[in-house]
Amino acid sequence: MVAKVLPHGSTPPWDDNLGMMALFHLTQYEQDPALKGLYLESVARYRSALKDDPNPFFQFVNKVLRPDAEVHPGTLDWLRKYEVPRQKRTIKPRYPEDAPGIEAETEGSPHSFLRGYWMGRHYGFIGEED
């Protein structure tokens, strides 16, 4: 109920993602107006802390729940410039000690892009041409 009482950057980003997902779904299904109002207050706290974050998921959740809200102007650019995170590293086997390292590249999950993009498409914030 008292979500996002710490400033942006002081908690891991997955906490913000999980909190916003939970609040979004709670507000969609809550029948009690008093409880829904409390959930919306928590969304407003998130909005205050994340207002400068162009992440489409945060922006679109806020817009769905507060239709009069402005979407960060950099949101569509965030999607257009998104790159799947990649990391190169050398893995060194323990045995034998003189074994050469193995170069590896890992690719992260594009879930941040997919969640934001499809939410934007579903709610009409992003058109087919975007």
DRENDONU-660734 format. One record per residue (C-alpha): z, y, x. Coordinates in nm, 2 decimals. Layout:
N
rec z = Z y = Y x = X
...
***
This chain:
130
rec z = 0.00 y = 0.00 x = 0.00
rec z = 0.07 y = 0.23 x = 0.29
rec z = -0.26 y = 0.16 x = 0.47
rec z = -0.38 y = 0.36 x = 0.77
rec z = -0.06 y = 0.56 x = 0.85
rec z = -0.16 y = 0.56 x = 1.22
rec z = -0.44 y = 0.78 x = 1.36
rec z = -0.79 y = 0.63 x = 1.42
rec z = -0.81 y = 0.46 x = 1.75
rec z = -0.44 y = 0.36 x = 1.76
rec z = -0.50 y = 0.03 x = 1.58
rec z = -0.77 y = -0.23 x = 1.66
rec z = -1.10 y = -0.18 x = 1.46
rec z = -1.06 y = -0.51 x = 1.29
rec z = -0.75 y = -0.38 x = 1.12
rec z = -0.95 y = -0.10 x = 0.96
rec z = -1.22 y = -0.35 x = 0.86
rec z = -0.98 y = -0.59 x = 0.70
rec z = -0.78 y = -0.31 x = 0.53
rec z = -1.09 y = -0.15 x = 0.38
rec z = -1.23 y = -0.49 x = 0.26
rec z = -0.90 y = -0.57 x = 0.09
rec z = -0.87 y = -0.23 x = -0.07
rec z = -1.23 y = -0.23 x = -0.19
rec z = -1.19 y = -0.57 x = -0.36
rec z = -0.85 y = -0.48 x = -0.50
rec z = -0.99 y = -0.16 x = -0.66
rec z = -1.28 y = -0.35 x = -0.81
rec z = -1.06 y = -0.61 x = -0.99
rec z = -0.73 y = -0.43 x = -1.06
rec z = -0.66 y = -0.38 x = -1.43
rec z = -0.34 y = -0.18 x = -1.40
rec z = -0.43 y = 0.19 x = -1.37
rec z = -0.10 y = 0.26 x = -1.18
rec z = -0.17 y = 0.00 x = -0.91
rec z = -0.54 y = 0.10 x = -0.89
rec z = -0.42 y = 0.45 x = -0.83
rec z = -0.20 y = 0.34 x = -0.54
rec z = -0.49 y = 0.15 x = -0.39
rec z = -0.71 y = 0.45 x = -0.42
rec z = -0.45 y = 0.66 x = -0.24
rec z = -0.47 y = 0.41 x = 0.05
rec z = -0.85 y = 0.45 x = 0.05
rec z = -0.80 y = 0.82 x = 0.07
rec z = -0.57 y = 0.78 x = 0.38
rec z = -0.84 y = 0.57 x = 0.54
rec z = -1.10 y = 0.83 x = 0.45
rec z = -0.88 y = 1.10 x = 0.61
rec z = -0.84 y = 0.90 x = 0.94
rec z = -1.20 y = 0.77 x = 0.95
rec z = -1.39 y = 1.07 x = 0.82
rec z = -1.56 y = 1.12 x = 1.15
rec z = -1.66 y = 0.76 x = 1.19
rec z = -2.02 y = 0.70 x = 1.08
rec z = -1.97 y = 0.33 x = 1.04
rec z = -2.16 y = 0.26 x = 0.72
rec z = -1.91 y = 0.01 x = 0.57
rec z = -1.63 y = 0.27 x = 0.58
rec z = -1.86 y = 0.54 x = 0.45
rec z = -2.01 y = 0.34 x = 0.17
rec z = -1.68 y = 0.20 x = 0.05
rec z = -1.55 y = 0.55 x = 0.02
rec z = -1.86 y = 0.66 x = -0.16
rec z = -1.85 y = 0.37 x = -0.41
rec z = -1.48 y = 0.44 x = -0.49
rec z = -1.52 y = 0.82 x = -0.48
rec z = -1.87 y = 0.91 x = -0.60
rec z = -1.82 y = 1.27 x = -0.52
rec z = -1.75 y = 1.20 x = -0.16
rec z = -1.99 y = 1.30 x = 0.12
rec z = -2.13 y = 1.03 x = 0.34
rec z = -2.12 y = 1.11 x = 0.72
rec z = -2.45 y = 1.26 x = 0.82
rec z = -2.48 y = 1.01 x = 1.11
rec z = -2.44 y = 0.70 x = 0.90
rec z = -2.81 y = 0.61 x = 0.87
rec z = -2.86 y = 0.69 x = 1.24
rec z = -2.58 y = 0.45 x = 1.32
rec z = -2.77 y = 0.18 x = 1.14
rec z = -3.11 y = 0.27 x = 1.30
rec z = -2.96 y = 0.27 x = 1.65
rec z = -2.75 y = -0.04 x = 1.61
rec z = -2.78 y = -0.29 x = 1.89
rec z = -2.63 y = -0.64 x = 1.88
rec z = -2.35 y = -0.64 x = 2.15
rec z = -2.45 y = -0.84 x = 2.46
rec z = -2.24 y = -0.92 x = 2.76
rec z = -2.34 y = -1.06 x = 3.10
rec z = -2.09 y = -1.25 x = 3.31
rec z = -2.06 y = -1.50 x = 3.58
rec z = -1.87 y = -1.82 x = 3.51
rec z = -1.72 y = -1.98 x = 3.81
rec z = -1.64 y = -2.35 x = 3.79
rec z = -1.30 y = -2.45 x = 3.93
rec z = -1.43 y = -2.76 x = 4.10
rec z = -1.58 y = -2.81 x = 4.34
rec z = -1.45 y = -2.49 x = 4.50
rec z = -1.78 y = -2.41 x = 4.66
rec z = -1.99 y = -2.45 x = 4.34
rec z = -2.21 y = -2.15 x = 4.26
rec z = -2.13 y = -1.93 x = 3.96
rec z = -2.33 y = -1.97 x = 3.65
rec z = -2.49 y = -1.65 x = 3.51
rec z = -2.44 y = -1.63 x = 3.13
rec z = -2.52 y = -1.38 x = 2.86
rec z = -2.34 y = -1.39 x = 2.53
rec z = -2.45 y = -1.22 x = 2.21
rec z = -2.20 y = -1.08 x = 1.96
rec z = -2.22 y = -1.09 x = 1.59
rec z = -2.43 y = -0.84 x = 1.40
rec z = -2.18 y = -0.84 x = 1.11
rec z = -2.10 y = -0.47 x = 1.13
rec z = -2.47 y = -0.39 x = 1.08
rec z = -2.53 y = -0.65 x = 0.81
rec z = -2.22 y = -0.56 x = 0.61
rec z = -2.29 y = -0.19 x = 0.61
rec z = -2.67 y = -0.22 x = 0.56
rec z = -2.65 y = -0.46 x = 0.26
rec z = -2.37 y = -0.27 x = 0.10
rec z = -2.58 y = 0.05 x = 0.13
rec z = -2.88 y = -0.13 x = -0.02
rec z = -2.68 y = -0.29 x = -0.30
rec z = -2.53 y = 0.04 x = -0.41
rec z = -2.85 y = 0.24 x = -0.37
rec z = -2.74 y = 0.45 x = -0.07
rec z = -3.02 y = 0.30 x = 0.14
rec z = -3.37 y = 0.26 x = 0.01
rec z = -3.63 y = 0.00 x = 0.12
rec z = -3.81 y = 0.27 x = 0.33
rec z = -3.49 y = 0.34 x = 0.53
***
